[in-house]
Amino acid sequence: MLVFNKKELLRDEIEALKTPKSSVGFVPTMGALHQGHLSLLEKSVAENSITVISIFVNPTQFNNAEDLKKYPKTLEADLEKIKTVSENILVYAPTVDDIYEGNTVSEHFSFDGLEHKMEGKFRPGHFDGVGTVVKKLFEIVQPNHAYFGEKDFQQLQIVKKLVQKQNLPVNIVACPIYREANGLAMSSRNQRLSEEEKNKAGIIYKTLMQAKKMFGTKSAQEVSKWVTNQLKKQNTFELEYFEIASEDNLKTCKRKSKNKNYRAFIAVFVNKIRLIDTISLK
C-alpha cells in the first residue's frame, strides 16, 4: 500500500498504473475510518482497477474552531484498516498546504439553494468548504467514480450538484449508511462518545424509525412536533434540528405529495458532540 503526501507524486502513480481500459475509483474521507468508510472502499475496489482514498481533515468546512481542533486524527490506525480491504489501495494524506497552496480559503458556490438548508443553515460556509475541497480532490485524482455515504445525504446532493454545475466528468455513487448494533449511524465523531453516551444515542435511530412509521398517516408537522418532544425528554441530548424534506431539492415538506420521495434529517448534540442521521420515508 502506497501513501502519498504530495499531489504530484500521487498523480504520477495514478498515471503510471492507468491503461486505456482502467477506471479510477475515489473515496474522499476525513479519516478516523469506520466500517462505513471501508464499505465504500470495498465497493470501489470491486468496481475499479485503481482505488484512491484521501484522508484529509478539511479546515474550510468547519465553522467551529473547537470542532476542528477535536476532530479525531488516527492515520496509523486508518492505514491498518485500509489494508484489510486491499493492499493495492493508494492513500492520499496531504498537508493543508498541499491542497490549498498557502491560501486556505473557500471558493464560493451556488448549489441552487441546497446549501441554505439544514446543515448549511446551522453551519455557515460549510458547503463552500465542502465544494472547494471536493473540487480540488477531483482535479487531483481525476476519478471516474467517487463514493459517498448516504449518512451525509445533504452533502451527497451538494456534490452531485457540484459535478453538474462544474461539468466534472465524475460519476457519484451513493452508498448505504452503516450502523452500530443499536442503530446509531457510524461516524468518526462516535469515537468521542463514552460507551454510555453511545448506548443512549441509539434513541436517535429509534426515533427516526418511529417517525417513518408515523409519516404514513400523520402530517410532516405532526411528526416533527412528536420528534421534538421525544428528544426533549432525553436529558443527554440537545436537538439542533429535525426536518422532513424532499430528497431532490431538500425543500421542507409543508404538505405531502404522492409523487415525491421524502427523507427525515436530524442533528443532535450529545455532550457537545454533534451527530447527524437521516432516513428515507418511502
N, C-alpha and C positions, 0 to 999 in steps of 0.2 A: 504494500500500500504506500503510495507516494503522497507526501504532504507538501503543499506549496504555500509560501507566504507572499510571493510576488506574482502579480497577474501575468507578466511577460513569460515567466517560466511555465506557468500553468497553460497559457495559450500555446507555447511551443510544444508541450507534451501532448495536448489535445490534437494539434495539427499532425504530429508525428504518428499518432495512433489512428487517425482517420483514414478511411478508404472511401471510394465512391459510394459504397453501399451502407456505410456505417451511419448510425444515428447516435446523437448525444442526449442523454437524459440528465436532468439537473434537479437537485433537491436543495433549495436555499433554507438555511436554518440559522438560529442564533445560539446553537449549541445546547448544552445540558440535555443531551438526547435521551429520549424515552422510546417505548415500543411504537408509539405513533410515528415518530420520525423514521424508525427502522422499517416500518411497513411501507413508507414512501420509497425508501431506498430499495427494498425488495422488489417493488413494482417496477422501478426504473431499471434495475439490473435485469429483470425478466424481459423487458420490452426494448432495451437499447444495447448496443455493442460497447458504448462508453458511458459510464455514470460518474458525475461530479457532484460532490456535496460541498456546500460552503458553510463555514462556521464563523459567524461574524455578528457580534452584538452591535447593532447599528445605532450610533448615538443620536442621529437626527430624527428618529421616530419616537424618542422618549420626551414627553413634555414634563416629566417628573424626574429631576436630577437624582433624587434619592432612590427611585426605582431602578434607574440605570446603574447606580453605584452598587445596588444589592443584587442585580441580576446574576444568577449563578453562572460561573465560568469554570468548566470542567473538561478542558481539552483532552487531557491524557485519558480520562475515563471514556470520553466520547470516541476517541480513536480505537479503543479496545472494543467498544460496541459495534463500530463500523466494520471491524474485522470479522465479526460474527456473521455479517451479511455476505461480504466478499472481500478478498484481499486485493482485488483489482480496481477498487473504487478510488478515484482521485479526490483528494481533500484540499480545499482551498480555505486556508485560515489566515486571512490577511490582517495587517495592521490598519488602523483608521487612515493613515497617510497613504497606504497603497490603494485604497478605494477612493479617497477624497482628494488626494494630491495636495494637501495643505489647505484646502478650502472646504471645511466641514460644515456646509450649509445645504439646506434642501432646495431643490428646484420646486417651483410652484406648478401644480397641476389642476386642471379641471376634470373631474370624473363625473360630470353631468349630474351633480347633486349627491351622488353616492357617499362622498366624503364628509357630508354635513350630518349624516345620520349617526345615531348610537355612539360607536367608538370615536368617530370624528367630532361629535358634539361634546363629548366629555374629555377628549384628548386633543386639544387644538394643535394643528400642524402635524398630527400623527401620520396621516396618509400622504402628505407631501414627503415625509421622511421615508415611508414605505415605497412610494413610487420612485423616489430618487435612487434608493439602493437597489431595488429590483431592476430598474432600467440599467444601472451601471453593471450589475452582475450579469444580466442578459447580454450586454455588449461584450463583456469579458469572456464568458463561457460559450456564447453563441449556441445555445441548446436547440434541439428540435422539439423536445418535450420538457416541460417543467412541472413538478409535482407539489401540490399544496393540499394541506388537510382542511377538512370542512369545519373544524372547530372554529377557525378564524374565517367564517363564511363571508363576512363583510369584506375582509381583506382579499379573499378569493375573487369576489366580484370586482373589487378595485383593480386587481391585477389583470383580470380579463378585459376590463375597460382600458387599462393602460396599453395592453397589447393591441387592442382595436384602434385606439386613437393615435398611437405612435407607429402603427403599421409594422409591428415587430413580428418576425417570422417564427413564432413560438406557439406550440400547442399547449394550452394549460390543462392539466389533468387534475380533477378533483378527487380526493381520496377520503374514505370514511373516517369518522372520529374513533380513536381508540380510548377505552375507558378502564378505570380501575375496577376491581371486583364489586365495589359498592356503587358503581355508576359514575363516579367523578371523572370528568374528562381529563385525559392525560395532558399535562402541561409542564413545561420546565419550571414554572413557578411553584408547582406542587412540592418541589424539593425544599421550599422554605416553610412548609407546613409541618407542625408536630403531628405525631400519629393520631392524637386525639382530634386535632383540627381536621386532618384528612378524613377521618371516620365521620365526623359531623358533616363535612362538606358533601357527603353523599346525598344529603337532603336536596341539593341543587337539582340533580338529575331526577330524583323522585318527584320534585315539584314540577319540573318540565313535563314529565310523563303524564302527570295528572292534568296539567294544563292542556296537553294534546287531547286527552280524553274529553275534557270539558268543552273544547273548541268545537266538537261535533254538534253540540246542542246549545251552547252559550255564545254570546257576542264576544268580540275581542275585548271590549271594555270590561265586561263582567269577569272574564278570565284574568285580565290584568289586575283588577281590584283584588281578586282572590289570591293571586300570587303575591302581591304586595303585602297583604295581611298575613299570609303564611310566613313570609320571611321576617316580618316584624316580630313574630313570636320567638324567633331564634336569636337569643342574646349574643351569640358569637358572630352573627352576620350583619353587614350593613349593605342593603340593596342600593346599587347605584342606578340601574335601570332594568326594566323588563319591557320588552317591546314585541308586538306581533306585527310583522311586516311582510310585504310581498317579496318573494325571492328574487324577482328580476330587477326591480328598481329600488328595493328596500324602503318603499313608502309605507308609513304606518297604516295598518288596516283600520279604517273607520267603519266600513260595512263590508261584510263578506261577499265575495263574488265567486260563482261556481267555476269560472274558467281561469282562476288564479291559484298559484301554489303559494301557501303562506308558511312562515317559519317564525318560531319564537326565539328571541335573543335575550340573554340575561348577563349582567355583570354584577358581581358581589365581592365585597371586601370581607376577608376573614383575617382578623388581626392585622389590618393594613396591607394584606397580600391580596392582590386583585385577581379574581378568577372570572373567566367568561365561559359561556356554554351556549349551545344552540340546538334546536331540534326541529325537524320537518313536521309540519302539522297535517300532512297528507294522510 
